[in-house]
Amino acid sequence: MDGSAMRQFEELVSQHQRELINFHYRFVGNRSDAEDLAQETFIRAYLKFGTLKEPAKFKGWLMSIARNLVIDFFRKNRERNMSLDDPALEHVAQVADVGFQDRAVDAQVARELERCIDQLVREDRAIIKLLYYEGFSYQEIGELLHMNQNTLKSRLHRARKVLLTAIRGSASLRDTVLEYSHGTE
């Protein structure tokens, strides 16, 4: 790696270091392990940095490496289970930075969606959050939760039905879903 690429990589590391440590911490629940995993993520990224074709996609590429390391971590440490009540699984998707009124509405919708998700049983809540908020694949979720694909798909199907019923029962979310479904027809 030449000096310019090295400086660019160092800038990216300092830009994403805290976020990456927090990402790992949300899963492993231990600061030391999270820092080790973040360091390993950056080492792997450094070794493969020359293969990154679109530098604008660095964050997604880096998080993909991080996600794979979390899966490997739990594979190697089968006696450790990911905490299904972990704060990482409890966060709500970030809302767009628009006007104050829009942010307030988005925050209200996010809180209401979180309330609906909280109606799910613990394991189903984890599946929904890993899939939709963290972007994990079915295979990755199955590995993290020690669940085969058929069980995962069955639980996901049931969770979606319960969640849809809860959303339809919420006036603010029902209106949002109706707006969206009419806008996409």
C-alpha positions in Angstrom: 0.0 0.0 0.0 1.5 3.4 -1.0 1.7 6.4 1.3 -1.5 8.0 0.0 -3.6 4.8 0.4 -2.1 4.3 3.8 -3.2 7.9 4.9 -6.6 7.3 3.4 -6.9 4.0 5.3 -5.8 5.7 8.6 -8.4 8.4 8.1 -11.1 5.7 7.6 -10.0 3.9 10.7 -10.2 7.0 12.9 -13.6 7.8 11.3 -15.1 4.3 12.0 -13.2 3.0 15.0 -15.7 4.0 17.7 -18.7 2.8 15.7 -17.0 -0.5 15.0 -16.1 -1.1 18.6 -19.7 -0.3 19.6 -21.0 -2.7 16.9 -18.9 -5.5 18.3 -19.7 -4.6 21.9 -23.5 -4.9 21.2 -23.0 -8.5 20.3 -20.3 -9.8 22.6 -21.1 -7.6 25.6 -17.5 -7.3 26.6 -15.3 -4.3 25.9 -12.1 -6.2 25.6 -13.5 -8.7 23.1 -15.2 -5.9 21.2 -11.8 -4.0 20.9 -10.1 -7.2 19.8 -12.8 -7.9 17.2 -12.6 -4.3 16.0 -8.8 -4.6 15.7 -9.1 -7.9 13.8 -11.7 -6.2 11.5 -9.3 -3.4 10.7 -6.4 -5.8 10.1 -8.5 -7.8 7.6 -9.7 -4.6 6.0 -6.1 -3.4 5.7 -4.9 -6.6 4.1 -7.8 -6.5 1.6 -7.9 -2.7 1.2 -6.4 -2.9 -2.3 -9.4 -5.0 -3.5 -11.9 -2.3 -2.6 -13.1 -1.0 -5.9 -15.4 1.8 -4.6 -13.9 3.7 -1.7 -17.4 5.3 -1.1 -18.6 1.9 -0.1 -15.9 1.4 2.6 -18.3 1.5 5.6 -20.6 -1.3 4.2 -17.5 -3.3 3.2 -16.0 -2.8 6.7 -19.3 -3.8 8.4 -19.5 -6.9 6.3 -16.1 -7.9 7.6 -17.2 -7.1 11.1 -20.4 -9.1 10.8 -18.4 -12.1 9.6 -16.0 -11.8 12.5 -19.0 -11.8 15.0 -20.3 -15.0 13.4 -16.9 -16.6 13.6 -16.6 -15.4 17.2 -19.8 -17.2 18.2 -18.9 -20.2 16.2 -15.6 -20.5 18.1 -17.2 -19.7 21.4 -20.3 -21.8 21.2 -20.7 -21.8 25.0 -21.3 -18.0 24.8 -24.7 -17.0 23.6 -25.6 -13.7 22.2 -27.8 -11.9 24.7 -31.2 -11.5 23.1 -31.9 -8.6 25.5 -28.8 -6.8 24.4 -29.1 -3.0 23.7 -27.9 -3.7 20.1 -31.1 -5.5 19.4 -33.2 -2.8 21.0 -32.1 0.2 19.0 -34.5 1.6 16.4 -33.4 2.5 12.8 -32.0 6.0 12.6 -34.3 8.6 11.2 -33.4 11.0 8.4 -32.0 14.4 9.4 -34.8 16.6 8.1 -36.9 19.4 9.6 -37.7 19.3 13.3 -41.4 18.4 12.8 -40.4 15.5 10.5 -37.9 14.3 13.0 -40.5 14.4 15.7 -43.0 12.4 13.6 -40.3 9.9 12.6 -39.3 9.5 16.3 -42.9 8.9 17.2 -43.3 6.3 14.5 -40.0 4.7 15.5 -41.2 4.5 19.2 -44.5 3.0 18.1 -42.8 0.5 15.9 -40.5 -0.4 18.8 -43.6 -0.9 21.0 -45.0 -3.2 18.3 -41.8 -5.2 18.1 -41.7 -5.5 21.9 -44.9 -7.5 21.6 -43.0 -10.3 20.0 -41.5 -13.1 22.0 -37.9 -12.6 22.8 -36.4 -14.9 20.2 -38.7 -13.5 17.4 -37.8 -10.0 18.4 -34.1 -10.9 18.0 -34.7 -12.4 14.5 -36.6 -9.3 13.4 -34.0 -6.9 14.6 -31.0 -8.9 13.3 -32.7 -9.1 9.9 -34.1 -5.6 9.4 -32.0 -3.4 11.7 -28.6 -5.1 11.5 -28.9 -6.5 8.0 -27.8 -10.0 8.8 -28.7 -12.8 6.3 -30.8 -15.8 7.2 -27.7 -17.9 7.4 -25.9 -15.5 9.7 -28.9 -15.2 12.0 -29.2 -19.0 12.1 -25.6 -19.3 13.1 -25.8 -16.5 15.7 -28.9 -17.9 17.3 -28.0 -21.6 16.8 -31.1 -22.2 14.8 -31.6 -24.2 11.5 -32.9 -22.4 8.5 -36.4 -24.1 8.5 -36.9 -23.1 12.2 -35.7 -19.6 11.4 -38.0 -19.1 8.5 -41.0 -20.5 10.4 -40.3 -18.2 13.4 -39.8 -15.2 11.0 -43.1 -16.0 9.2 -44.9 -16.1 12.6 -43.1 -12.9 13.8 -44.1 -11.0 10.7 -47.7 -12.0 11.1 -47.8 -10.9 14.8 -45.9 -7.7 13.9 -48.3 -6.9 11.1 -51.3 -7.4 13.4 -49.7 -5.1 16.0 -49.0 -2.5 13.3 -52.5 -2.6 12.1 -53.7 -2.1 15.7 -51.6 1.1 16.0 -53.3 4.2 14.6 -50.0 6.0 13.8 -48.4 3.0 12.2 -51.5 1.9 10.4 -51.7 5.3 8.6 -48.0 5.2 7.8 -48.3 1.6 6.3 -51.4 2.7 4.3 -49.6 5.7 2.9 -46.6 3.5 1.9 -48.7 0.7 0.4 -50.7 3.3 -1.7 -47.5 5.0 -2.8 -46.0 1.7 -4.1 -49.0 0.4 -6.0 
